[in-house]
Amino acid sequence: MLKRVFLGLFIAATVACTAAPRIIDIDVPGSNNLKPDPRQQKVAKEIAELVTTLSYKKIVLNDSISSVIFENYLKEMDGNRSYFLTSDIKNFEQYRYTFDNDLKNGDLSAAFFMFNTYQKRYNEKITFSIKQLDNKFDFTKNDAYVYDREKLPWFTNQKESDESWSNKVKYDYLNLKLTAQKDSAIKASLKKRYDNLLSQSNKINNQDAFQVFMTAFTDAVDPHTSYFNPANAANFNIDMARSLEGIGATLSSENEFVTIKSVVTGGPADKSKQFKIDDKIIGVAQGNEEFVDVVGWRLDNAIELIRGKKGTTVRLKILSKDQDLSAQPKIISLVREKIILEDQSVQKKVKTYIKNGKTYKYGIIEIPAFYADWAEMQKGNPNYKSTTRDVKIVLDSLKQEKVDGIIIDLRGNGGGSLSEAIDLTGLFIKTGPVVQTKNYRGKVDIDKDEDPTIFWDGPLTVMIDRFSASASEIFAGAIQDYGRGVIVGNTTYGKGTVQSAIAMKRIDSSFADKEDQINLTMAKFYRITGSSTQHKGVTPDVEFPTVFPADVYGESAKKSALPWDEIPSSKYVKVAELGKTISELKAQHDARMKTSKEYAYLLQDISEFKKRDKDVSLPLNEVALKKQRDDLEAKNLKRENERRVSRGLAPITNKSEKVKEDNFDFVQDETLKITTDYILDTKSDKR
């Protein structure tokens, strides 16, 4: 979740270097021998100062946090313990308690030495994998491939590492063999895959290494303080704005080529009618300038050339997916436009439910994030893109369709703009406090909805799950505290902190050459009752079981997370007292669940998930692996047909026959029933 705050001149000055730099040979044969640049060294010092002066957590850079950074860094590079040897870790131990001073002094030599060692080991294992393809594999033995090594020791020696990687290649081979491919095709496919991994490794640069280390550092502060290098900052801000300036195409990197994967409806690429899926971009030119050959480029660098300011021209050299570099490319000229990412924005659908002979119509509003186009808002554009504006438009259309109730679906919504969460709440209440925030100085502010306009005063239900976080928790919590609607689903993630986006160029003018930023945790938010959502999240009124336990999937699973606490309640007036109604809704829901096959399937799925979650290996015996997969496929098909028949659909003979319309959302379906009970119970109370 993000509260957009630009911190200008009051940023404290960088601490002076207090120790002479160490001399470390960071070159490692077999790696790209990456080196930090002066700007990165300065950025590291500035961020070290920021987190010790402005962070809500008020951390002190000392040996204790240095050790946490060290462990985080190893996990960021090799979390599955698949590359490093015990000897590497022993060599790295000399840096465990030096990262605190390194950051204060802008000394990145130890960090880069460790990263270069990681890349060496990575390249060694991929090269080893390629050589293994010359072997003849025996799939009759009862060997196993241990794919989850997170809790295992580091490899003791090279032989142990090679044995593990030999099994991985063997599994990759068997995986393709079970699809009835010939040996020659399997070897060609795997060699192409491994060669591509090596190629991508050779494109790794010092920005990548710096990002990995800074992530290890900021995660040691708290889970949501984050440094974004220029490429990641651009993607973060596009995600927040749900818009970008460019040609309107989704790109990927495949076999050294930048490839078109989709085009945005109404964008320049779409309107040109000259692009096909899997077309390859081999050259990019700005206006009438010379073409730049982008074959073999990193995807993010190529995208940087293709994106650009609205109204400017970009020319692309295009080959179709079946053409090679000897073919004559097609040249397409496009004028860049503002691209609105509608498929990642608010969506609506209308569903009905029949009870006691009456049909109830519901508008379901799916909100993937709390987004806002800050740049357009600052320009004064009254039509800037935002979650609340999009929901207003959807609500108007649903009111015209005369729906009986609104269901807000926040499942999987990880948050976003704090102000959007406040504004969205305001669409459903008259006026009043929505959320309280306490900053790093201890000052508490109450953020209120001041607009008395209510855009929907009818029945309201909010759906949440374990991955509804931050701004989603503010909205759901406020609706629950006001008694404005019913909350259905799973207990939420439990993220109760506020980040401020600080562009590095606003800290120091010498950083103006790049658009990197830090999102710094500077406040915590609290419900209007005074309770923090940190760790605890929002508990739904009608709760479903979940496959995602809080101690693994949630804020409480993060070691550096801030604790739960509470502050005094703000003054607010409830819209309704729903205690009795919710008790009735739970009773009706529980009664349905006793005879619900789908609910029984959900409980079985949770049990199966827990069993599979404990698995760390797969068989390398062809007969055993095929049987395991065939049994699972048969079980899933049987389950799917039972579900289809119960819904009046014809059974299928294999999973590939499923069509989009067959997808069934049990929780959403039950939410329609809960909302209908809510409407009937409310009417009963009024009578």
C-alpha positions as CSV (number, residue, x, y, z in Angstrom):
1,M,0.0,0.0,0.0
2,L,1.3,3.4,-0.9
3,K,0.7,6.9,0.4
4,R,2.2,9.2,-2.2
5,V,4.5,11.6,-0.4
6,F,7.4,13.5,-1.9
7,L,10.0,14.3,0.7
8,G,12.0,17.3,-0.4
9,L,14.5,19.4,1.4
10,F,14.0,18.2,5.0
11,I,15.8,14.9,4.2
12,A,18.8,14.7,6.5
13,A,22.3,15.1,5.1
14,T,24.2,11.9,4.4
15,V,26.4,10.7,7.2
16,A,30.1,11.2,6.6
17,C,32.3,8.2,5.8
18,T,33.7,7.0,9.1
19,A,36.0,4.2,8.0
20,A,38.6,3.7,5.4
21,P,37.3,1.5,2.5
22,R,38.4,-2.2,2.6
23,I,40.3,-3.6,-0.3
24,I,38.4,-6.6,-1.7
25,D,39.1,-8.3,-5.0
26,I,35.5,-8.6,-6.3
27,D,36.5,-10.2,-9.6
28,V,35.4,-13.9,-9.9
29,P,36.3,-15.9,-12.9
30,G,33.3,-17.4,-14.6
31,S,31.1,-14.4,-13.7
32,N,30.4,-11.1,-15.4
33,N,32.8,-9.5,-12.8
34,L,30.3,-6.8,-12.0
35,K,31.4,-3.7,-10.2
36,P,29.4,-1.1,-8.3
37,D,29.4,2.4,-9.8
38,P,29.9,5.6,-7.8
39,R,26.2,6.5,-8.1
40,Q,25.2,3.1,-6.5
41,Q,27.6,3.7,-3.7
42,K,26.1,7.1,-3.0
43,V,22.5,5.8,-3.2
44,A,23.4,3.0,-0.7
45,K,24.7,5.7,1.8
46,E,21.6,7.8,1.3
47,I,19.2,5.0,1.8
48,A,21.1,3.9,4.9
49,E,20.6,7.4,6.3
50,L,16.9,7.4,5.3
51,V,16.0,4.2,7.1
52,T,17.7,5.2,10.3
53,T,16.2,8.7,10.4
54,L,12.7,8.5,8.7
55,S,11.7,4.9,8.9
56,Y,8.8,4.1,11.3
57,K,10.8,1.3,12.8
58,K,13.6,3.6,13.8
59,I,16.3,1.0,13.2
60,V,19.9,1.2,14.2
61,L,22.4,-0.1,11.7
62,N,24.5,-2.5,13.8
63,D,25.9,-6.0,13.8
64,S,22.6,-7.5,14.6
65,I,20.8,-6.1,11.5
66,S,24.0,-6.7,9.4
67,S,23.6,-10.4,10.2
68,V,19.9,-10.3,9.0
69,I,21.0,-8.5,5.8
70,F,23.6,-11.3,5.3
71,E,21.0,-14.0,5.6
72,N,18.5,-12.2,3.5
73,Y,21.2,-11.7,0.8
74,L,22.0,-15.4,0.7
75,K,18.3,-16.2,0.4
76,E,17.7,-13.6,-2.4
77,M,20.5,-15.2,-4.4
78,D,20.1,-18.9,-3.6
79,G,17.0,-19.4,-1.5
80,N,16.8,-23.0,-2.6
81,R,20.4,-23.7,-1.8
82,S,21.1,-25.1,-5.3
83,Y,24.2,-23.2,-6.2
84,F,26.5,-22.2,-3.4
85,L,28.9,-24.7,-1.7
86,T,29.7,-24.9,2.0
87,S,33.1,-23.4,1.2
88,D,31.5,-20.3,-0.4
89,I,29.4,-19.7,2.7
90,K,32.4,-20.1,5.0
91,N,34.2,-17.5,2.8
92,F,31.3,-15.2,3.0
93,E,31.1,-15.4,6.8
94,Q,33.7,-12.7,7.1
95,Y,31.1,-10.2,5.9
96,R,28.2,-11.2,8.2
97,Y,28.9,-8.3,10.6
98,T,30.3,-5.7,8.1
99,F,27.2,-4.8,6.0
100,D,26.1,-2.2,8.5
101,N,29.3,-0.2,8.2
102,D,29.5,-1.0,4.5
103,L,26.1,0.7,3.9
104,K,27.0,3.7,6.0
105,N,30.2,4.1,3.9
106,G,28.7,3.2,0.5
107,D,31.1,0.2,0.3
108,L,29.5,-2.4,-2.0
109,S,32.6,-4.5,-2.6
110,A,31.6,-7.4,-0.3
111,A,28.1,-7.4,-1.7
112,F,29.4,-7.5,-5.3
113,F,32.0,-10.2,-4.5
114,M,29.2,-12.4,-3.2
115,F,27.0,-11.8,-6.2
116,N,29.8,-12.5,-8.6
117,T,30.5,-15.8,-6.8
118,Y,26.8,-16.6,-7.1
119,Q,26.8,-15.9,-10.8
120,K,29.9,-18.1,-11.2
121,R,28.2,-21.0,-9.5
122,Y,25.0,-20.4,-11.6
123,N,26.9,-20.5,-14.8
124,E,28.8,-23.6,-13.7
125,K,25.6,-25.5,-13.0
126,I,23.9,-24.5,-16.3
127,T,27.0,-25.5,-18.2
128,F,27.1,-28.8,-16.3
129,S,23.5,-29.4,-17.3
130,I,24.2,-28.9,-21.0
131,K,27.0,-31.5,-20.8
132,Q,24.7,-34.0,-19.0
133,L,22.5,-34.1,-22.2
134,D,25.2,-36.3,-23.7
135,N,24.5,-39.0,-21.1
136,K,22.1,-41.9,-21.5
137,F,19.6,-41.8,-18.7
138,D,18.2,-44.9,-16.9
139,F,14.6,-44.3,-15.8
140,T,14.1,-47.8,-14.3
141,K,15.9,-47.0,-11.1
142,N,14.0,-45.8,-8.0
143,D,15.9,-42.5,-7.8
144,A,14.3,-39.2,-6.8
145,Y,14.9,-35.5,-7.6
146,V,14.8,-33.3,-4.5
147,Y,13.5,-30.1,-5.9
148,D,12.9,-28.3,-2.6
149,R,16.3,-27.8,-0.8
150,E,15.4,-24.7,1.2
151,K,15.8,-26.6,4.6
152,L,18.7,-28.7,3.5
153,P,22.4,-27.9,4.2
154,W,24.5,-26.2,1.5
155,F,26.3,-28.6,-0.8
156,T,29.4,-30.0,1.0
157,N,31.4,-30.3,-2.2
158,Q,31.2,-30.2,-6.0
159,K,30.4,-33.9,-6.3
160,E,27.3,-33.5,-4.1
161,S,26.2,-30.5,-6.1
162,D,26.8,-32.4,-9.4
163,E,24.7,-35.3,-8.2
164,S,21.8,-33.0,-7.4
165,W,22.0,-31.2,-10.7
166,S,22.3,-34.4,-12.6
167,N,19.0,-35.5,-11.1
168,K,17.5,-32.2,-12.1
169,V,18.5,-32.6,-15.7
170,K,17.2,-36.2,-15.6
171,Y,13.9,-34.9,-14.3
172,D,13.7,-32.3,-17.0
173,Y,14.4,-35.0,-19.6
174,L,11.8,-37.4,-18.1
175,N,9.2,-34.6,-18.0
176,L,9.5,-34.2,-21.8
177,K,9.7,-38.0,-22.3
178,L,6.3,-38.5,-20.8
179,T,4.9,-36.2,-23.5
180,A,6.0,-38.9,-26.1
181,Q,8.8,-36.8,-27.6
182,K,11.7,-38.4,-29.3
183,D,15.1,-38.4,-27.6
184,S,16.6,-36.1,-30.3
185,A,13.8,-33.6,-29.8
186,I,14.1,-33.7,-26.0
187,K,17.9,-33.1,-26.2
188,A,17.4,-30.2,-28.6
189,S,14.6,-28.7,-26.5
190,L,16.6,-28.9,-23.3
191,K,19.8,-27.6,-24.9
192,K,17.9,-24.6,-26.2
193,R,16.4,-24.0,-22.7
194,Y,19.8,-24.2,-21.0
195,D,21.6,-22.1,-23.6
196,N,18.9,-19.4,-23.1
197,L,19.5,-19.5,-19.4
198,L,23.2,-18.9,-19.9
199,S,22.5,-16.1,-22.4
200,Q,20.2,-14.4,-19.9
201,S,22.9,-14.8,-17.2
202,N,25.4,-13.1,-19.4
203,K,23.1,-10.1,-19.7
204,I,23.0,-9.5,-15.9
205,N,24.5,-6.1,-15.0
206,N,25.5,-4.1,-12.0
207,Q,21.9,-2.7,-11.6
208,D,20.6,-6.3,-11.1
209,A,23.3,-7.0,-8.5
210,F,22.6,-3.7,-6.7
211,Q,18.8,-4.4,-6.7
212,V,19.3,-7.8,-5.1
213,F,21.5,-6.5,-2.4
214,M,19.3,-3.5,-1.6
215,T,16.3,-5.8,-1.4
216,A,18.1,-7.9,1.2
217,F,18.9,-4.6,3.1
218,T,15.4,-3.1,2.9
219,D,13.7,-6.4,3.8
220,A,15.8,-6.4,7.0
221,V,14.2,-3.1,7.9
222,D,10.6,-4.2,7.3
223,P,8.9,-6.3,4.6
224,H,7.5,-3.3,2.7
225,T,10.3,-0.8,2.6
226,S,11.7,-1.3,-0.9
227,Y,14.3,0.2,-3.2
228,F,13.4,0.2,-6.9
229,N,16.1,0.6,-9.5
230,P,15.1,2.6,-12.6
231,A,13.5,-0.3,-14.5
232,N,11.6,-1.6,-11.5
233,A,10.5,1.9,-10.5
234,A,9.1,2.5,-14.0
235,N,7.1,-0.8,-13.7
236,F,5.9,0.0,-10.2
237,N,4.6,3.4,-11.3
238,I,2.9,2.0,-14.4
239,D,1.2,-0.6,-12.1
240,M,0.1,2.3,-9.8
241,A,-1.2,4.4,-12.7
242,R,-2.7,1.5,-14.7
243,S,-1.4,3.4,-17.7
244,L,1.8,4.0,-19.7
245,E,3.0,5.9,-22.8
246,G,4.0,3.6,-25.6
247,I,2.8,1.4,-28.4
248,G,0.4,-0.8,-26.5
249,A,2.0,-4.2,-26.7
250,T,3.0,-6.8,-24.2
251,L,6.6,-8.1,-24.9
252,S,8.7,-11.0,-23.8
253,S,12.2,-12.3,-24.5
254,E,12.4,-15.6,-26.4
255,N,15.6,-17.1,-27.8
256,E,17.4,-13.7,-28.0
257,F,14.4,-12.0,-29.6
258,V,12.0,-9.4,-28.2
259,T,8.6,-10.9,-29.1
260,I,5.1,-9.5,-29.3
261,K,2.8,-11.5,-27.0
262,S,-0.4,-9.4,-27.0
263,V,-1.6,-6.0,-28.1
264,V,-3.8,-3.6,-26.1
265,T,-7.1,-2.9,-27.8
266,G,-7.2,0.6,-29.2
267,G,-3.5,1.2,-28.8
268,P,-1.1,2.2,-31.6
269,A,0.0,-1.4,-32.3
270,D,-3.6,-2.6,-32.4
271,K,-4.8,0.3,-34.7
272,S,-1.9,-0.3,-37.1
273,K,-3.3,-3.8,-37.9
274,Q,0.3,-4.8,-38.8
275,F,1.3,-6.9,-35.8
276,K,0.8,-10.6,-35.2
277,I,1.4,-12.6,-32.0
278,D,5.0,-13.9,-31.8
279,D,6.3,-11.3,-34.2
280,K,9.9,-10.5,-33.5
281,I,11.3,-7.0,-33.0
282,I,14.9,-6.8,-34.2
283,G,15.4,-3.1,-34.5
284,V,14.1,0.1,-32.9
285,A,14.6,3.7,-34.1
286,Q,13.4,7.0,-32.6
287,G,11.7,9.1,-35.2
288,N,14.0,9.4,-38.2
289,E,17.1,8.4,-36.4
290,E,19.2,5.3,-37.2
291,F,17.9,1.9,-36.1
292,V,19.4,0.2,-33.0
293,D,19.8,-3.6,-33.3
294,V,18.1,-5.2,-30.3
295,V,18.6,-8.9,-31.0
296,G,20.1,-10.5,-27.9
297,W,19.2,-7.5,-25.7
298,R,17.8,-7.7,-22.2
299,L,14.0,-7.2,-22.4
300,D,14.0,-4.2,-20.0
301,N,16.6,-2.3,-22.1
302,A,14.6,-3.0,-25.3
303,I,11.4,-1.9,-23.7
304,E,13.0,1.4,-22.6
305,L,13.7,2.2,-26.3
306,I,10.2,1.2,-27.4
307,R,8.4,3.2,-24.7
308,G,8.4,7.0,-24.9
309,K,6.5,10.2,-24.6
310,K,3.0,10.4,-26.0
311,G,3.0,12.0,-29.5
312,T,6.6,10.9,-30.4
313,T,7.3,8.4,-33.2
314,V,9.1,5.1,-32.9
315,R,10.0,2.8,-35.9
316,L,10.3,-1.0,-35.5
317,K,11.9,-3.6,-37.6
318,I,9.7,-6.7,-37.5
319,L,10.1,-10.3,-38.5
320,S,7.3,-12.8,-38.4
321,K,7.7,-15.7,-36.0
322,D,8.9,-18.1,-38.8
323,Q,11.4,-15.8,-40.4
324,D,15.1,-15.7,-39.5
325,L,17.6,-12.9,-39.5
326,S,18.3,-13.3,-43.2
327,A,14.8,-12.4,-44.1
328,Q,13.8,-8.8,-45.2
329,P,12.2,-7.2,-42.1
330,K,9.0,-5.1,-42.2
331,I,9.3,-1.5,-40.9
332,I,6.4,-0.2,-38.9
333,S,6.2,3.4,-37.8
334,L,4.0,4.2,-34.8
335,V,3.1,7.3,-32.9
336,R,3.1,6.6,-29.1
337,E,0.0,7.2,-27.1
338,K,-1.2,7.0,-23.5
339,I,-2.2,3.4,-23.0
340,I,-4.9,2.6,-20.4
341,L,-4.5,-0.9,-19.0
342,E,-8.2,-1.7,-18.9
343,D,-7.7,-5.4,-18.4
344,Q,-5.8,-4.6,-15.1
345,S,-8.5,-2.2,-13.9
346,V,-11.9,-2.4,-12.2
347,Q,-14.1,-5.0,-13.9
348,K,-17.8,-5.7,-13.5
349,K,-20.2,-8.5,-14.1
350,V,-23.9,-9.2,-13.3
351,K,-25.1,-12.4,-11.7
352,T,-28.5,-13.6,-10.5
353,Y,-29.7,-15.9,-7.8
354,I,-33.2,-17.3,-7.4
355,K,-34.7,-17.8,-3.9
356,N,-38.4,-18.5,-3.1
357,G,-39.3,-18.0,-6.7
358,K,-37.8,-14.5,-6.9
359,T,-34.8,-13.5,-9.0
360,Y,-32.2,-11.3,-7.3
361,K,-29.7,-9.4,-9.5
362,Y,-26.2,-8.5,-8.3
363,G,-23.5,-6.3,-9.6
364,I,-20.1,-7.8,-8.9
365,I,-17.2,-5.2,-9.0
366,E,-13.8,-6.8,-9.1
367,I,-11.1,-4.4,-7.9
368,P,-7.5,-5.8,-8.6
369,A,-5.7,-2.9,-6.9
370,F,-6.1,0.6,-5.5
371,Y,-4.5,2.6,-8.3
372,A,-4.2,6.2,-9.3
373,D,-2.4,8.0,-12.1
374,W,-0.5,10.5,-9.9
375,A,1.2,12.3,-12.8
376,E,-2.1,13.1,-14.5
377,M,-3.7,14.1,-11.2
378,Q,-0.8,16.5,-10.6
379,K,-1.3,18.0,-14.0
380,G,-4.8,18.8,-13.1
381,N,-6.4,16.4,-15.5
382,P,-10.0,15.9,-14.2
383,N,-10.3,12.5,-15.9
384,Y,-7.2,10.9,-14.4
385,K,-7.3,7.1,-14.0
386,S,-8.1,5.9,-10.5
387,T,-9.9,3.0,-8.8
388,T,-12.6,5.3,-7.3
389,R,-13.4,7.0,-10.6
390,D,-13.7,3.6,-12.3
391,V,-15.9,2.2,-9.6
392,K,-18.2,5.3,-9.9
393,I,-18.7,4.6,-13.6
394,V,-19.4,1.0,-12.9
395,L,-21.9,1.8,-10.1
396,D,-23.8,4.2,-12.4
397,S,-24.1,1.5,-15.0
398,L,-25.2,-1.1,-12.4
399,K,-27.8,1.2,-11.0
400,Q,-29.3,1.6,-14.5
401,E,-29.5,-2.2,-14.6
402,K,-31.4,-2.0,-11.4
403,V,-29.3,-4.5,-9.4
404,D,-30.5,-5.5,-6.0
405,G,-27.1,-5.5,-4.3
406,I,-23.4,-4.7,-4.9
407,I,-20.6,-7.2,-4.2
408,I,-17.1,-5.7,-4.1
409,D,-14.5,-8.4,-4.8
410,L,-11.1,-7.6,-3.2
411,R,-9.7,-11.1,-3.4
412,G,-6.0,-11.0,-4.4
413,N,-6.0,-7.2,-4.1
414,G,-2.6,-6.4,-2.5
415,G,-3.4,-2.7,-1.9
416,G,-2.1,0.5,-3.5
417,S,-3.1,4.1,-2.9
418,L,-4.2,5.0,0.7
419,S,-6.2,8.0,-0.7
420,E,-8.0,5.7,-3.1
421,A,-9.1,3.4,-0.2
422,I,-10.4,6.5,1.6
423,D,-12.2,7.8,-1.4
424,L,-13.7,4.4,-2.3
425,T,-15.1,4.0,1.2
426,G,-16.7,7.5,0.8
427,L,-18.8,6.1,-2.1
428,F,-20.8,4.0,0.5
429,I,-21.0,6.2,3.6
430,K,-22.2,9.8,4.1
431,T,-19.2,11.3,6.0
432,G,-16.9,10.3,8.7
433,P,-13.4,8.9,9.6
434,V,-12.1,6.1,7.4
435,V,-8.7,5.3,8.7
436,Q,-6.2,6.6,11.3
437,T,-2.4,6.9,10.6
438,K,0.4,7.3,13.0
439,N,3.7,8.6,11.5
440,Y,7.3,7.9,12.6
441,R,7.2,10.8,14.9
442,G,4.1,9.4,16.8
443,K,1.6,11.9,15.4
444,V,-1.9,10.5,14.7
445,D,-4.0,11.8,11.9
446,I,-7.6,10.9,11.1
447,D,-8.4,10.6,7.4
448,K,-12.0,11.3,6.7
449,D,-14.5,11.1,4.0
450,E,-15.8,14.7,3.7
451,D,-18.1,14.3,0.7
452,P,-21.7,13.6,1.8
453,T,-22.6,12.1,-1.5
454,I,-23.4,8.4,-1.3
455,F,-23.1,6.6,-4.7
456,W,-24.7,3.3,-3.4
457,D,-26.8,3.1,-0.3
458,G,-28.2,-0.4,-1.0
459,P,-27.1,-3.8,0.2
460,L,-23.3,-4.2,0.1
461,T,-21.1,-7.3,0.5
462,V,-17.3,-7.3,0.4
463,M,-15.3,-10.4,-0.5
464,I,-11.7,-10.7,0.9
465,D,-9.1,-13.5,1.1
466,R,-5.6,-14.1,2.5
467,F,-4.0,-11.9,-0.2
468,S,-6.3,-8.9,0.3
469,A,-3.9,-6.5,1.9
470,S,-3.2,-2.9,3.0
471,A,-5.6,-0.6,1.2
472,S,-8.0,-3.5,0.8
473,E,-7.9,-4.0,4.6
474,I,-8.6,-0.3,5.1
475,F,-11.7,-0.4,2.9
476,A,-13.0,-3.7,4.3
477,G,-12.3,-2.7,7.9
478,A,-14.1,0.6,7.5
479,I,-17.2,-1.0,5.9
480,Q,-17.2,-3.6,8.7
481,D,-16.7,-1.0,11.5
482,Y,-19.5,1.2,10.2
483,G,-21.9,-1.8,9.8
484,R,-22.3,-0.6,6.2
485,G,-22.0,-4.1,4.7
486,V,-21.1,-7.8,5.3
487,I,-17.6,-9.1,4.9
488,V,-17.2,-12.6,3.4
489,G,-14.2,-14.8,2.8
490,N,-10.9,-15.4,4.6
491,T,-8.9,-13.3,7.1
492,T,-6.7,-10.9,5.2
493,Y,-3.0,-10.6,4.9
494,G,-2.4,-8.3,7.9
495,K,-0.3,-5.4,6.3
496,G,-0.9,-2.3,8.4
497,T,1.9,-0.1,7.3
498,V,2.1,3.0,5.0
499,Q,4.9,3.6,2.5
500,S,5.9,6.9,1.1
501,A,7.4,6.9,-2.4
502,I,10.6,9.0,-2.5
503,A,12.3,9.6,-5.8
504,M,16.1,9.5,-5.3
505,K,16.5,12.6,-7.4
506,R,14.5,14.6,-4.8
507,I,17.1,13.7,-2.2
508,D,20.1,14.7,-4.2
509,S,20.1,16.6,-7.6
510,S,23.0,14.5,-8.7
511,F,20.6,11.5,-8.9
512,A,18.5,13.2,-11.6
513,D,20.0,11.1,-14.3
514,K,17.9,8.0,-13.3
515,E,14.4,7.5,-12.1
516,D,15.0,5.2,-9.1
517,Q,13.1,5.4,-5.9
518,I,12.6,4.1,-2.4
519,N,9.2,3.2,-0.9
520,L,9.9,3.9,2.8
521,T,7.6,2.7,5.7
522,M,6.9,6.0,7.5
523,A,3.6,5.3,9.2
524,K,1.1,2.7,10.4
525,F,-2.6,2.8,9.8
526,Y,-5.3,1.8,12.2
527,R,-9.0,1.1,11.9
528,I,-11.4,3.8,13.2
529,T,-11.8,1.5,16.2
530,G,-8.1,2.1,17.0
531,S,-7.1,-1.5,16.2
532,S,-4.2,-2.0,13.8
533,T,-4.6,-4.5,11.0
534,Q,-0.9,-5.4,11.3
535,H,-0.6,-9.1,11.7
536,K,-4.3,-9.6,12.5
537,G,-5.8,-8.4,9.3
538,V,-9.5,-8.1,8.9
539,T,-11.6,-11.1,10.0
540,P,-14.7,-11.6,7.8
541,D,-18.2,-11.8,9.2
542,V,-18.8,-15.0,7.4
543,E,-15.6,-17.0,7.1
544,F,-14.5,-19.7,4.7
545,P,-11.6,-22.1,5.4
546,T,-8.4,-21.4,3.4
547,V,-5.4,-23.4,2.1
548,F,-3.1,-20.5,3.0
549,P,-2.2,-20.4,6.7
550,A,-1.3,-17.0,8.2
551,D,2.1,-18.3,9.6
552,V,3.2,-19.0,6.0
553,Y,1.2,-16.6,3.8
554,G,0.7,-13.4,5.7
555,E,2.4,-10.5,7.5
556,S,2.9,-12.6,10.6
557,A,5.2,-14.9,8.6
558,K,7.7,-12.0,8.1
559,K,10.4,-11.8,10.7
560,S,11.0,-8.1,10.2
561,A,7.3,-7.1,10.3
562,L,6.2,-4.4,12.8
563,P,4.1,-5.7,15.8
564,W,0.3,-5.3,16.3
565,D,-0.8,-2.5,18.6
566,E,-3.8,-0.2,19.0
567,I,-4.5,3.5,19.5
568,P,-7.6,5.3,20.9
569,S,-10.8,4.9,18.8
570,S,-11.9,7.8,16.6
571,K,-15.4,9.2,16.9
572,Y,-17.8,7.8,14.3
573,V,-21.5,6.8,14.0
574,K,-22.4,3.4,12.8
575,V,-24.7,3.1,9.8
576,A,-26.2,-0.1,11.2
577,E,-25.8,-2.6,14.0
578,L,-25.4,-5.9,12.1
579,G,-24.5,-8.2,15.0
580,K,-27.9,-10.1,15.0
581,T,-28.0,-10.1,11.2
582,I,-24.5,-11.6,10.9
583,S,-25.4,-14.3,13.4
584,E,-28.4,-15.2,11.2
585,L,-26.2,-15.2,8.1
586,K,-23.6,-17.5,9.7
587,A,-26.4,-19.9,10.7
588,Q,-27.9,-20.0,7.3
589,H,-24.4,-20.3,5.7
590,D,-23.4,-23.1,8.0
591,A,-26.6,-25.0,7.3
592,R,-25.9,-24.9,3.5
593,M,-22.4,-26.0,4.0
594,K,-23.4,-29.2,5.8
595,T,-25.0,-30.5,2.5
596,S,-22.7,-28.7,0.1
597,K,-20.6,-30.9,-2.1
598,E,-18.5,-27.9,-3.2
599,Y,-17.7,-27.1,0.5
600,A,-16.7,-30.7,1.1
601,Y,-14.5,-30.5,-2.0
602,L,-12.9,-27.3,-0.6
603,L,-12.1,-29.1,2.7
604,Q,-10.6,-32.0,0.7
605,D,-8.5,-29.5,-1.4
606,I,-7.1,-28.0,1.8
607,S,-6.2,-31.4,3.1
608,E,-4.6,-32.4,-0.2
609,F,-2.7,-29.0,-0.3
610,K,-1.2,-29.6,3.1
611,K,0.0,-33.0,2.1
612,R,1.5,-31.8,-1.1
613,D,3.1,-28.9,0.6
614,K,5.2,-31.3,2.6
615,D,6.6,-33.0,-0.5
616,V,10.1,-32.0,-1.5
617,S,11.0,-34.6,-4.2
618,L,9.7,-36.3,-7.3
619,P,10.4,-39.8,-8.6
620,L,12.8,-40.3,-11.4
621,N,11.4,-43.7,-12.2
622,E,9.4,-43.4,-15.5
623,V,6.7,-45.8,-14.4
624,A,6.3,-44.3,-11.0
625,L,6.2,-40.7,-12.2
626,K,3.7,-41.6,-15.0
627,K,1.5,-43.4,-12.5
628,Q,1.6,-40.5,-10.1
629,R,0.5,-38.1,-12.8
630,D,-2.1,-40.4,-14.3
631,D,-3.6,-41.0,-10.8
632,L,-3.8,-37.3,-10.1
633,E,-5.3,-36.5,-13.5
634,A,-7.9,-39.2,-13.1
635,K,-8.7,-38.0,-9.6
636,N,-9.1,-34.4,-10.8
637,L,-11.2,-35.4,-13.8
638,K,-13.5,-37.4,-11.5
639,R,-13.8,-34.4,-9.2
640,E,-14.5,-32.0,-12.1
641,N,-17.2,-34.2,-13.5
642,E,-18.9,-34.6,-10.1
643,R,-19.0,-30.8,-9.9
644,R,-20.2,-30.4,-13.5
645,V,-23.0,-32.9,-13.1
646,S,-24.1,-31.2,-9.8
647,R,-24.4,-27.9,-11.8
648,G,-26.3,-29.5,-14.7
649,L,-23.4,-29.7,-17.1
650,A,-22.4,-32.6,-19.2
651,P,-19.3,-34.6,-18.0
652,I,-16.1,-34.3,-20.0
653,T,-13.5,-36.9,-21.0
654,N,-10.5,-34.8,-20.3
655,K,-9.6,-31.4,-18.8
656,S,-8.8,-29.8,-22.2
657,E,-12.5,-29.9,-23.0
658,K,-13.2,-27.3,-20.4
659,V,-14.3,-23.9,-21.7
660,K,-14.2,-20.6,-20.0
661,E,-17.9,-20.6,-19.2
662,D,-17.4,-23.8,-17.1
663,N,-15.2,-22.0,-14.5
664,F,-17.1,-22.0,-11.3
665,D,-16.3,-19.8,-8.3
666,F,-17.8,-21.5,-5.3
667,V,-17.0,-18.7,-2.8
668,Q,-18.6,-16.1,-5.1
669,D,-21.6,-18.3,-5.7
670,E,-22.1,-18.7,-1.9
671,T,-21.6,-14.9,-1.5
672,L,-24.7,-14.4,-3.8
673,K,-26.7,-16.6,-1.4
674,I,-25.3,-14.8,1.7
675,T,-26.2,-11.4,0.1
676,T,-29.7,-12.6,-0.6
677,D,-30.1,-13.7,3.0
678,Y,-28.7,-10.3,4.0
679,I,-31.4,-8.5,2.0
680,L,-34.2,-10.7,3.2
681,D,-33.0,-10.4,6.9
682,T,-32.8,-6.6,6.6
683,K,-36.3,-6.4,5.1
684,S,-37.6,-8.6,7.9
685,D,-36.1,-6.4,10.5
686,K,-37.7,-3.3,9.0
687,R,-41.1,-5.0,9.0
